[in-house]
Amino acid sequence: MNLTLTFFGQTITFLVFVWFCWKYIWPPLMTAMQERQKAIGEGLAAAERAEKDLELAQERATDQLRDAKDEAAKILEQARQQANQMIENAKNEARAEGERLREAQQAEIEQEVNRAKEALRGQVAVLAVAGAEKILGASVDQNRHSELLDKLAAEL
Amino acid sequence: MATGTETSADYIKHHLTNLVFGQHPDGTWGLAHSAEEAAAMGFMSINVDSMFWSILLGVVFVLVFRSAAKRATSGVPGGLQNFVEMIVDFVDDNVRSIFTHQNSMIAPMALTIFVWVFLMNLMDLVPVDWIPMAASAVGIHYMKVVPTTDPNITLGMAFAVFLLVIYFSIAKKGLGGFLGELLFHPFPKWAAPVNLILEGVTLLAKPISLGLRLFGNLYAGEMIFILIALMYSGGLIMGIFGGVLQWGWAVFHVLIITLQAGIFAVLSVVYLAQAHDVESEH
């Protein structure tokens, strides 16, 4: 229990260990810990930023999707209208064409009828003359009676 | 353990005797063969066991922490690094809350004190007979394994802290400032002698109380372990009772040794913080 050289031995030992710890143990550990702290802080900040970015991107994507849907609906609507228009036009055209064709046909028929009538008239005059000749037993002067015959033909 | 030929008093005395190497009164150097011989050596002797265990445990601290420091990465820490960093962080936090000056040596000093003193105290939890019996088996008759139960060790460390206090006081305030603090407080200049006595006592009380506190607590703890160990020679019932007691005291002691290591470290930091304070309130 008496004070001996151990006292100073321990003092020197103490100072040596403290010095060693100060020079070779504390600095690398502290550096590593602080670096990690910084890295973790940066990582957390980056994660937060990424989360925000993601949120923004999602919002943008939603917007774009909605726009696209609207656009598609608009295009569809236009197409439908166009189609209807085209069908309508086609119908009208067809109807007009039909009408036109019918009218042409009608005109042709009428012409044909007239032509037939003309022909018929001519022939009726001849027939009438022939008939009359037979009935009268005398020849009918074509020239004298031509006026009458024409009138008759016109009446037919 | 006490054998039949040994009395309880002998057993206790044996456990409390250091292995001393020194100069015998007749001028020759050698190991002391009894407490009386050791006492006769006076100052020129060294407690080999205390120094051995103290340095061994210091080396254990240095090797473990140095190996962690060498492999320290800022990446994912491994098991050892985690453990070491936890202690370092704990010490760093405590030092930061106490010591506000700029000095890169204080925190490493606190770490060294905390871990080293803890390891030395921890030797108290090794059953009191194991190492001494192993030592006597190889011919070493005295072996005190807990360095902090040796006042030379605790006061030696306190003295080192005291030297640092003086050094930083003078470095920060100048020799004049340091002496001024001793001479001109708390009374005005005309009472310088009184001031010197008051301040001198305050200054010296710090290392002495620091060293004796640790020594006292650990010496008492060790003594109780020795007394409990005595019960093992008192028959089966006493032996079982002693075992229970030893276990209980060991559990309690885990708290004490950690606390004492922490107190030694924190007080050292406090004293050094005071050394850095350039007093302005007086």
HADDOCK unambig.tbl for C-alpha pairs under 7 A between the chains (distance, minus, plus):
assign (segid A and resid 1 and name CA) (segid B and resid 151 and name CA) 6.91 0.50 0.50
assign (segid A and resid 2 and name CA) (segid B and resid 39 and name CA) 6.93 0.50 0.50
assign (segid A and resid 3 and name CA) (segid B and resid 43 and name CA) 6.12 0.50 0.50
assign (segid A and resid 3 and name CA) (segid B and resid 152 and name CA) 5.95 0.50 0.50
assign (segid A and resid 4 and name CA) (segid B and resid 42 and name CA) 6.75 0.50 0.50
assign (segid A and resid 4 and name CA) (segid B and resid 43 and name CA) 4.18 0.50 0.50
assign (segid A and resid 4 and name CA) (segid B and resid 44 and name CA) 6.14 0.50 0.50
assign (segid A and resid 4 and name CA) (segid B and resid 45 and name CA) 5.63 0.50 0.50
assign (segid A and resid 4 and name CA) (segid B and resid 46 and name CA) 6.03 0.50 0.50
assign (segid A and resid 4 and name CA) (segid B and resid 152 and name CA) 6.88 0.50 0.50
assign (segid A and resid 5 and name CA) (segid B and resid 43 and name CA) 6.11 0.50 0.50
assign (segid A and resid 5 and name CA) (segid B and resid 44 and name CA) 6.04 0.50 0.50
assign (segid A and resid 5 and name CA) (segid B and resid 45 and name CA) 5.69 0.50 0.50
assign (segid A and resid 5 and name CA) (segid B and resid 46 and name CA) 5.23 0.50 0.50
assign (segid A and resid 6 and name CA) (segid B and resid 46 and name CA) 4.87 0.50 0.50
assign (segid A and resid 6 and name CA) (segid B and resid 47 and name CA) 5.77 0.50 0.50
assign (segid A and resid 6 and name CA) (segid B and resid 51 and name CA) 6.84 0.50 0.50
assign (segid A and resid 6 and name CA) (segid B and resid 152 and name CA) 5.75 0.50 0.50
assign (segid A and resid 6 and name CA) (segid B and resid 153 and name CA) 6.80 0.50 0.50
assign (segid A and resid 7 and name CA) (segid B and resid 152 and name CA) 4.42 0.50 0.50
assign (segid A and resid 7 and name CA) (segid B and resid 153 and name CA) 5.83 0.50 0.50
assign (segid A and resid 7 and name CA) (segid B and resid 155 and name CA) 6.75 0.50 0.50
assign (segid A and resid 7 and name CA) (segid B and resid 156 and name CA) 4.48 0.50 0.50
assign (segid A and resid 8 and name CA) (segid B and resid 156 and name CA) 5.97 0.50 0.50
assign (segid A and resid 10 and name CA) (segid B and resid 51 and name CA) 7.00 0.50 0.50
assign (segid A and resid 10 and name CA) (segid B and resid 153 and name CA) 5.59 0.50 0.50
assign (segid A and resid 10 and name CA) (segid B and resid 156 and name CA) 5.20 0.50 0.50
assign (segid A and resid 10 and name CA) (segid B and resid 157 and name CA) 6.23 0.50 0.50
assign (segid A and resid 11 and name CA) (segid B and resid 156 and name CA) 4.69 0.50 0.50
assign (segid A and resid 11 and name CA) (segid B and resid 157 and name CA) 5.20 0.50 0.50
assign (segid A and resid 11 and name CA) (segid B and resid 159 and name CA) 6.53 0.50 0.50
assign (segid A and resid 11 and name CA) (segid B and resid 160 and name CA) 5.13 0.50 0.50
assign (segid A and resid 14 and name CA) (segid B and resid 157 and name CA) 6.12 0.50 0.50
assign (segid A and resid 14 and name CA) (segid B and resid 160 and name CA) 6.95 0.50 0.50
assign (segid A and resid 15 and name CA) (segid B and resid 160 and name CA) 6.73 0.50 0.50
assign (segid A and resid 17 and name CA) (segid B and resid 58 and name CA) 6.96 0.50 0.50
assign (segid A and resid 17 and name CA) (segid B and resid 112 and name CA) 7.00 0.50 0.50
assign (segid A and resid 18 and name CA) (segid B and resid 108 and name CA) 6.69 0.50 0.50
assign (segid A and resid 18 and name CA) (segid B and resid 109 and name CA) 5.16 0.50 0.50
assign (segid A and resid 18 and name CA) (segid B and resid 112 and name CA) 5.87 0.50 0.50
assign (segid A and resid 21 and name CA) (segid B and resid 108 and name CA) 5.75 0.50 0.50
assign (segid A and resid 21 and name CA) (segid B and resid 112 and name CA) 6.64 0.50 0.50
assign (segid A and resid 22 and name CA) (segid B and resid 105 and name CA) 5.83 0.50 0.50
assign (segid A and resid 22 and name CA) (segid B and resid 108 and name CA) 5.00 0.50 0.50
assign (segid A and resid 22 and name CA) (segid B and resid 109 and name CA) 6.93 0.50 0.50
assign (segid A and resid 24 and name CA) (segid B and resid 66 and name CA) 6.91 0.50 0.50
assign (segid A and resid 25 and name CA) (segid B and resid 65 and name CA) 6.35 0.50 0.50
assign (segid A and resid 25 and name CA) (segid B and resid 66 and name CA) 5.31 0.50 0.50
assign (segid A and resid 25 and name CA) (segid B and resid 69 and name CA) 5.56 0.50 0.50
assign (segid A and resid 26 and name CA) (segid B and resid 108 and name CA) 5.81 0.50 0.50
assign (segid A and resid 28 and name CA) (segid B and resid 69 and name CA) 5.49 0.50 0.50
assign (segid A and resid 28 and name CA) (segid B and resid 72 and name CA) 6.73 0.50 0.50
assign (segid A and resid 29 and name CA) (segid B and resid 69 and name CA) 5.16 0.50 0.50
assign (segid A and resid 29 and name CA) (segid B and resid 72 and name CA) 6.03 0.50 0.50
assign (segid A and resid 32 and name CA) (segid B and resid 72 and name CA) 5.97 0.50 0.50
assign (segid A and resid 32 and name CA) (segid B and resid 73 and name CA) 5.35 0.50 0.50
assign (segid A and resid 32 and name CA) (segid B and resid 74 and name CA) 4.52 0.50 0.50
assign (segid A and resid 33 and name CA) (segid B and resid 74 and name CA) 6.19 0.50 0.50
assign (segid A and resid 35 and name CA) (segid B and resid 74 and name CA) 5.49 0.50 0.50
assign (segid A and resid 36 and name CA) (segid B and resid 74 and name CA) 4.44 0.50 0.50
assign (segid A and resid 36 and name CA) (segid B and resid 75 and name CA) 6.42 0.50 0.50
